[in-house]
Amino acid sequence: MYRLMIVDDEPLALAMLQNILPWEELDFHICAACSSRQEAYQSLITLHPDVVITDIRMMDGSGMDLISAVRAEGNLTEFIILSAYRNFDVARQAIDQQVFKYLLKPVNTNELRTCILAVRARLAEKYSESSGIYNYDMDFPDLSLQHDLCLYLSDASPFPYCHTLLIDERRTNAENIGRIRLSPLMIRQLGASLLISSPSSALPEELSKAGLSRLHSDFHSLHQMLDESLCSLEGNFMYSDHELVGDLQYYIGRHYAEDISLTSLCQTFYMSNSYICNIFKKYTQTTITDFILHVRISHAKKLLKNNDTTLVSELTGFHNYSYFCRTFKKLTGITPLSYKRMAESNSEIKNIPVK
């Protein structure tokens, strides 16, 4: 089942698109129906749809703005554009952004069906296992229903120390570093990943980085491991080997946008203030408060390119904008607005760390 997102700021048009075709019969599940560019962008980065059908003109921006924003981040979602206007410039931009199809409103049901069948074929080819890389869909984590995947995971874990690692580059074959087994895995919602199986808990330096899950004895909890990897990557941190500290890091990575504090963590984990503070500092060399700020600012850096600074403040758990700005500058050396301008102008910002 492929994930479909629909974007149109006209309520009637949005409702019509949700019912114009028997989507489930065509192997598509509507994961989101958005009425603005901003809502669509947020849904894109959290839901990772396979296909987006979007209107061109919206009150808070255009469909092309949306496509350009996600393409700049390396997102390869397939886009189908709907427009009430024949516009050569927009059509040319659509070609430049590798848009799958440009359709005119009012949309013809047969034409849309033909388009959907064609994009389904494109997706099937994209996710084909003929490349030798196994593909995993986090929406359907019941491994008991995927016998071949279970066999693959079993083969990938010859040693008792296992991790998943989200990586930038797609690998085509399993390989070994010393005795460590590395097996590639493609996750439709996340991209490329490695299954790491090692005879010891110590990993080479090139594998010990943000994006690495916590330690597991096998890959039976693959969905959980990938979620841990995503929290680590987006929060820019490494998990501690200490179980409680790792639990705290994962919880913060999942709930950073909420009103979390040392007090709330003590209540959630049924631990005293002094015990949590001491053990967290002992195994991470940082305080819980500083760690929460680090994770929030790491997420803020990713969001600033395509969002207003005040919105990013709210999205990352800073309900006081002035405090957000002070914290951002303290941890990065520049203001959120300066960072946003650099990101928008494609200036070099990779070397600006979160301290």
ROFILUM-71874 format. One record per atom (N, C-alpha, C, O): x, y, z. Coordinates in steps of 0.2 Angstrom, whole numbers, plus 5000, padded with zeros to 4 digits. Atoms other than C-alpha are relative to their C-alpha. Example, Ala and Ser with C-alpha at 12.3 -4.5 7.8 and 13.67 -1.06 7.14 Angstrom:
% ROFILUM-71874
500449945000 506249785039 500450065000 500950055003 499649944999 506849955036 499650055003 499950115004 
END
This chain:
% ROFILUM-71874
500449945000 500050005000 500450065000 500950075004 499649945000 500750174995 499750065003 499150065004 500349944996 500550335005 499950064995 500450084991 500249955004 499650474996 499850065004 499450055009 500249944996 499450655002 499750054995 500050054989 500449955005 498250784994 500050075003 500050085009 499949934998 498550974995 499550044996 499650054990 500549955004 497151104990 499750045006 499450025011 500349964995 496651255000 499250024999 498950055003 500749995001 494851244993 499749945003 499849885000 500350054996 493851135005 499649954995 499749894996 500450045004 492651064991 500549964995 500449904994 499550035005 494151024979 500449955004 500549895002 499650054996 495050934994 499649945001 499849885001 500450054999 493550834998 499949964993 499849904994 500150035007 493250794979 500649954999 500549894997 499450045002 495050724977 500049945005 500349895003 500050064996 494850614992 499549954998 499649895000 500550055002 493350524984 500049994993 499549954991 500150005007 493650544966 500249934997 500049914992 499850065002 494450374965 500049955006 500149975011 499950054994 494450204975 500749995002 501049945000 499350004999 496150244982 500349935003 500849915000 499850064997 496250084992 500149944995 500649904995 500050055006 495849974977 500650014996 500949964993 499549985004 497250064968 500750005004 501250025001 499450014996 498550024982 500250065003 500850075004 499849934997 498550204989 499650015007 499050005007 500349984994 498150255007 500150085001 500750105001 500049924999 497750445010 500350015007 499950005012 499749994994 498950485024 499950075003 500050085009 500149934998 498550675024 499650034995 499750024989 500449965004 497350795017 500150075002 499850095007 499749934997 498150975019 499750064996 499550054990 500349945003 497351145015 500450065000 500250114998 499549945001 498951255015 500749974999 500849915000 499350025001 500751245010 500349995006 500749945006 499650024993 501351255028 499849945003 500249905005 500350064998 500251115033 500349944996 500549894999 499750055005 500851015018 500749985002 500949935002 499350014999 502651045022 500149965006 500549915006 499950044993 502550985040 499849934999 500149895002 500250075001 501550835034 500549964996 500649904997 499550035004 502850795021 500649985004 500949925003 499450024997 504350795033 499849955006 500349925008 500150054995 503450685046 499749944998 499849895001 500450065002 502350565036 500449974994 500249914993 499650025005 503550545021 499549964995 499649904993 500550045005 502150505008 500449984993 500950014992 499650025006 502650414992 499850054994 500250064989 500249955005 501550534981 499650065003 499250055008 500449954998 500850704983 499650034994 499950054989 500449965005 499450784973 499950075003 499550075008 500049934997 499550974975 499750054995 499950044989 500249945004 498651124969 500650054999 501150045003 499549955001 499751264962 499950065004 500450085008 500149934997 498951424969 499749985007 499149965007 500350014994 498651424988 500150075004 500550115002 500049944997 498351565000 500750025003 500950085003 499449994997 500051545009 500649984996 501249974999 499450025005 501151504994 499749954995 499149944994 500250045006 501151394979 500349935001 500749915005 499850075000 501351204976 500750004998 501149955000 499350005002 502951244967 500550025006 501149995006 499649994994 503651324983 500149945004 500649935007 499950064996 503251164992 500449954997 500849925001 499650055004 504051054979 500750025001 501249985002 499349984999 505651164979 500349995007 500949975007 499850004993 505751164998 500249935001 500749915004 499850074998 505750974999 500549974996 500949934998 499550025004 506750944984 500750025002 501249995001 499349974997 508151054992 500349965005 500949965007 499850044995 508150935006 500249924998 500349885002 499850065003 508450784994 499449955000 499549894999 500650044999 506650724996 499849984992 499850024988 500250025006 506150614981 499349984999 499149944994 500850015001 504250604983 499850024993 500050074990 500249995007 503350594967 499450055001 499050055005 500549945000 502250754964 499650004994 499849994988 500449995006 500750774953 499650075001 499350085007 500249935000 500250954950 499350014997 499249984991 500649985002 498451014948 500050084999 500150115004 500149935001 498151184940 499450024996 499349994991 500549985005 496751284933 500250054995 499850074991 499749955005 497951384922 500549964996 500949924998 499450025005 499051344907 500550055001 500550114998 499449954998 500651424913 500649974998 500949925001 499450035003 502251384903 500550015005 500949965006 499549994995 503351454917 500049955005 500549925008 500150054995 502551344930 500249934997 500549895001 499950065003 502651194918 500749994999 501049935001 499250015001 504551224915 500349995007 500749955008 499750014993 504851234934 499849935002 500249905005 500250074998 503851074936 500549954997 500749905000 499550045004 505050994923 500650005004 501049955005 499449994997 506551064932 500049965007 500549935009 500050044993 505950984949 499849934999 499649905004 500250075001 505550814941 499349995002 499249935006 500750024998 503650824944 499849954995 499949954989 500250065004 502850664938 499550024995 499550004989 500549995005 501350744930 499750075001 499650095007 500349944999 500550914927 499350004997 499249994991 500750015002 498650904926 499650075000 499750105005 500449945000 497351044922 499449985004 499149935003 500650004997 495851074932 499450024995 499650074991 500250054996 494451024932 500349934998 500349914992 499650065001 495350854934 499549954997 498949944999 500450065003 494650714923 500149945003 500749925004 499950064996 494350554932 500449954997 500949925000 499650055004 495050444919 500750024999 501249984999 499349975001 496550554916 500449995007 501049975007 499650004993 496950554935 500149925001 500649915004 499950074999 496650364936 500649974996 501149944998 499550025004 497850334921 500750035003 501249995003 499449974997 499150454930 500249965006 500849955007 499950034994 498950364946 500349934999 500849905002 499750065002 499250194938 500750004998 501149964999 499349995002 500850264930 500450015005 501049995005 499549984994 501550334946 500149945004 500649935007 499950064996 501150164955 500549964996 500949935000 499550045004 502150074941 500750035002 501250005003 499449974999 503550204944 500349985007 500849975008 499850014993 503550174963 500249935001 500749915004 499850074999 503549984961 500749994997 501149955000 499450005003 505050004950 500650035005 501150005006 499649964995 505850124963 500249955006 500749955008 499950044994 505550004977 500149934999 500149885003 499950075002 505949844968 500649975003 501150005005 499450044996 507049714977 500549974995 501049944997 499550035005 507949674960 500750035001 501250004999 499349974999 509349794966 500449965005 501049975006 499750034995 509749674980 499950035007 500250005012 500149974993 509249794994 499349985002 498849994998 500650014997 507849745005 499650065001 499950115004 500449944999 506449875006 499549995006 499249935006 500550014994 505449895023 499650065000 499850124999 500549955000 503849995025 499950015008 499649965011 500149994993 503750065043 499350005002 499150005008 500750004999 501850075041 499749935002 499249935005 500250075000 501749885041 500549965004 500949925001 499450034996 502949825055 499949935002 500349915006 500150074997 502149655058 500449954996 500349934990 499550045003 503649555053 499849934999 500049894994 500350065001 502649395055 499749994993 499649934991 500450005006 501749435039 500550014994 500350014988 499549995005 503449465029 500549945001 501149965004 499550054999 504349295029 500650014997 501250005000 499449995003 505649345017 500450055004 501050055004 499749954996 506049495028 500349975006 500949995008 499750044994 506249385043 500649964999 501149965003 499450045002 507449275034 500650054999 501250035001 499549955001 508449435029 500350025006 500950035007 499749984994 508549495046 500349955004 500849975008 499650054997 509049335053 500749994997 501249985001 499350005004 510449325040 500450065002 501150055002 499649944999 510949495044 500350015008 500750055009 499849994993 511249465063 500449935002 500149905006 499650064997 512549325065 500350015006 500649965010 499749984994 513249415080 499550035005 499050055003 500549984995 512349465096 500050075002 499550095006 500149924999 512649655096 499850034994 500250034989 500349975006 511549735084 499750075000 499550095006 500249935000 511149915079 499750014993 499849974988 500249975007 510250005064 500450075000 500450105005 499749945001 511150155057 499750034994 499750014988 500249965006 510350285045 500650044997 501050075000 499449985004 511550335032 499850054994 499250054992 500249955006 511650465017 500049964994 499649984989 499950035007 512150345003 499749935000 499849895005 500350065001 511250194997 500649954998 501049964994 499650055002 512250034997 499749944997 499149934998 500350065004 511949884986 500149935002 499849895000 499850064998 512749744994 500249995008 500450045011 499850014994 513049665011 500850005000 501149984995 499250005000 514949685017 500250005007 499850005012 499750014993 516049665032 500650055001 500950064997 499449964997 517249775042 500349965005 500049965011 499750044995 518349655051 499449945000 499349914995 500550054999 517049535058 499350035001 498849995001 500649965000 515649665058 499649994994 499950014989 500450015005 514249625047 499550064998 499250085003 500449955002 513449765037 499549984995 499749964989 500450025005 511849735028 499550064998 499250095003 500449945002 510949875018 499249985000 499049935000 500850015000 509049905020 499850074998 500050125001 500449945002 507950035012 499450015004 499049965003 500749984997 506550115022 499750054997 499950114996 500449965004 505250195012 499950075003 499950124999 500149934996 504950335025 500650035002 500650105002 499449974997 506750365030 500550004995 500950054995 499450005004 507950315016 500449945001 500249895003 499650055000 509450215017 500249985007 500350035011 499850024993 509950115033 500549944999 500549914994 499650064999 511249985038 499849965006 499649995011 500150044994 510949835049 500749985002 501149954998 499350014998 512549815059 499949945006 499649955011 499950054995 512949655068 500749985002 501149984997 499350004998 514549645078 500149945006 499649935010 499950044994 515349515090 500150035006 500250005011 499949974993 515649645103 499650074999 499450094994 500349945000 514849805108 500450064998 500150124996 499649945003 516249915102 500050004993 500049954989 500149995007 516049985085 500650044997 500850095001 499549955003 517250065073 499850075000 499250085000 500249935000 517250255073 499650024995 499150064996 500549985006 516450275056 499349985001 498950004998 500750024999 514950185063 499750025006 499150025007 500249974993 514850265080 499850084999 500350125000 500249935001 513850425076 499350015000 498949965001 500849995000 512150505076 499749964995 499949964989 500450055004 510850395068 500149935001 499849894998 499950074998 511450245077 499549985005 499450025010 500550024995 510050145087 500449985006 501049985006 499850044994 510250075104 500249934999 500049904993 499850075001 511049905106 499449955001 499149965006 500550055000 509949755103 500349934999 500949934996 499750075001 510249565103 499849974993 500149924991 500150025006 509449545086 499650064996 499550114999 500449955004 508349635073 499249995000 498950024996 500750014999 506649575079 499650065001 499050065000 500349944999 506249745085 500250054995 500450114997 499849965005 506649825069 499750075000 500050124999 500349935000 505349965069 500250045006 500350105005 499849964994 505850015087 500750034998 500950085000 499349985002 507750015081 500050064995 500450104996 500049955005 507350125066 499850075003 500050125002 500349944997 506350245077 500650035004 500650095005 499449984996 507850255089 500550034996 500850094997 499549975005 509050285074 499750074998 500250124998 500349945002 507850425068 500150065006 500350115004 499949954995 507850515085 500750025001 500850085002 499349985000 509750505086 500250044995 500650094996 499849965006 509950575069 499850075000 500150125000 500349945000 508750715070 500250045007 500250105006 499849974994 509250755088 500850015001 501050055005 499249995000 511150745084 500349985007 500750015010 499750024994 511650635099 500149924999 499849894995 499850084999 512350455103 499749985006 499750015011 500350034994 511450345115 500649975005 501149955003 499650034995 512250295131 499949935001 499449904999 500050074999 512650115135 499649985006 499349935007 500450014994 511750135152 499350004998 499050054995 500750015002 509950075150 499650065002 499250084998 500549944998 509050215160 500250064996 499850104994 499849945004 510050355152 499849994993 499650044990 500250005007 509750285135 499250004999 499050034995 500849995000 507850275140 499950075000 499450104996 500149934999 507950455145 500250044993 499850084991 499849975006 508850505129 499549994994 499350044991 500550025005 507550415118 499450045001 499050064997 500649964999 506150495127 500050074999 499550104996 499949935002 506850665125 500050014993 499750064990 500049995007 507150635107 499349994997 499250024991 500650015002 505350585105 499550065002 499050074998 500449954997 504550725116 500350075000 500050115004 499649945000 505750865113 499550064999 499650125002 500549955002 504250975106 499550025006 499250075005 500549994995 503250955122 500350045006 500950055006 499849964994 503351045139 500449955005 500149945010 499750044995 504650925146 500650045004 500850095002 499549974996 505850965160 500249955005 500049895005 499750054995 506850885174 499449975004 499449915006 500550024996 505350885185 499549954997 499349905000 500550055004 504150795172 500449944999 500049894999 499650065001 505550675168 500049955006 499949895006 500050044994 505650625186 499449975002 499349915004 500750034999 503750595187 499949954995 499649904997 500150055005 503750495171 500449945001 500249885001 499550064999 505250385176 500049985007 500349935009 500150024992 504750375195 500750005003 500949955007 499350004998 506550425199 500150075004 499750125002 499949934997 507150565211 500450044996 500850024991 499749955003 507850725205 500849995000 501149994995 499250014999 509650695212 500249944996 500849944993 499750065003 509750515205 500050014993 500549994989 500049995008 509250565187 500550044998 500950034993 499549955002 510350715187 500749975000 501149984996 499450034999 511850615194 500249954994 500749954992 499850055004 511750465183 500050024992 500450004989 500049975007 511350565167 500750034999 501050034993 499449975000 512850675170 500649954999 501149964996 499550054999 513950525174 500149974993 500749964991 500050045007 513550435157 500050044994 500150014989 500049965006 513450585145 500450065001 500550094996 499649944999 514550715153 499650074998 499950124997 500549945001 513050845151 499449995004 499349945007 500650014996 511550885161 499449994996 499450004990 500650025004 509850835156 499750074997 499550074991 500249935003 509351025154 500450024994 500150044989 499649985006 510751055142 499949954994 499949974988 500250055005 510350895133 499350014996 499350014990 500649985003 508550945130 500150064995 499850064990 499949945004 509151115123 500449984994 500250004988 499750025005 510351025112 499649974995 499649984989 500550035005 509050915104 499550054997 499450044991 500449955003 507851055102 500350054995 500050064989 499649965005 509151165093 500249964994 500249994989 499850045006 509651025082 499449994995 499550004989 500650005004 507851005076 499950074997 499650084991 500249935002 507651195075 500550024994 500250054989 499649985005 509151205063 499749974993 499850004988 500350035006 508251085051 499450034998 499250034992 500649975002 506651175052 500050074997 499650094994 500049925002 507251355049 500050014993 499850074991 500049995007 507551335031 499450024997 499350064992 500649995004 505751325026 499450025005 498950025003 500549984995 504851395042 500250075003 500850095003 499949944996 504651565051 500349985006 500249935009 499750014994 505751585066 499549995006 499749955010 500550014994 504251605078 499749935000 499649915005 500350075001 503451445071 500549955003 500349905006 499550054997 505051355074 500150005007 500249945010 500049994993 505151415091 499549965004 499649925008 500650044997 503451335095 500149934998 500049895003 499950075002 503851175085 500549965004 500549905004 499550034997 505351145095 500050005008 500549995011 500150004992 504651165113 500250075003 500150075009 499949944996 505151345116 499450054999 499350074994 500649965000 503651445120 500150075002 499750115002 499749944999 504651595124 500550024994 501049994994 499549995006 505351665108 500650035001 501150024998 499349974998 506651775116 500549955003 501149955001 499650054997 507251625126 500349964994 500949944994 499850045006 507351525109 500650034997 501150004995 499549965003 508351665101 500750005004 501249995001 499450004996 509551675115 500449935001 501049935000 499850074999 509751485117 500349984993 500949954993 499750025007 510051465098 500650034999 501150004996 499449975001 511351595097 500649975005 501249975003 499550034995 512251525113 500349934997 500949924998 499750065002 512351355105 500349994993 500649954991 499850005007 512651395087 500550064998 500950064993 499649945001 513551565088 499650054995 499950114995 500449955004 512251655077 499350005002 499049955005 500750004998 510451705078 499649954995 499849934990 500550045004 508951595071 499950044993 499950004988 500149965006 508651735058 500650004995 500549994989 499450005004 510451735052 500149934997 500349924991 499950075002 510451545051 499549994995 499749964990 500550015005 508851545041 500250034994 500150004988 499749975006 509551675029 500549964996 500549964990 499550045003 511051575026 499849934997 500049914992 500350065002 510051415024 499650014993 499749984988 500449985006 508851505011 500550024994 500350014989 499649985006 510351565001 500549954998 501049964995 499650065001 511151395001 500750015002 501249984999 499349994997 512651465011 500249945004 499849895005 499750064997 513851335019 499850015008 500050055011 500250004993 512951295036 500249945003 500049935009 499950064997 513551125039 500550005005 500549965010 499450004995 515051175049 499850045006 500250065011 500249964994 513951275062 499749955004 499149925003 500250064995 513751145076 499550025005 499450085006 500349994994 512651135090 500549985006 500749925006 499450014995 513851155105 499749955005 500149945010 
END
